[in-house]
Amino acid sequence: MPIPPTNRLFQSADVGKSDAHLRDYYTWELGYIESYGPSRWSLPTDEGPDVLFRNDYIADFEPKIRFTPETGIFDGPYDQERRNVKIPDRFKDIF
């Protein structure tokens, strides 16, 4: 019987405590994860009815996308916009 994902997570955490290699390997990620939230919250927030219509962004990003027929996968640069978008209040009950 497969181990439920949450149990796998706890087992990995337990192994990491006793295995110096695993602990060293994953330690840098902990710092990154802990700094991610505060770095995101300090970015400007855009809001309004047209906030998700980003024609300039799409026009710049779209030409960088490539299709690989051998794999059937579209590939392009990982690009994380340096801004936040406020979800309209009409969706507050969904999130």
Order of alpha helices (4+ residues) and beta strands (2+ residues): alpha-alpha-beta-alpha-beta-beta-beta
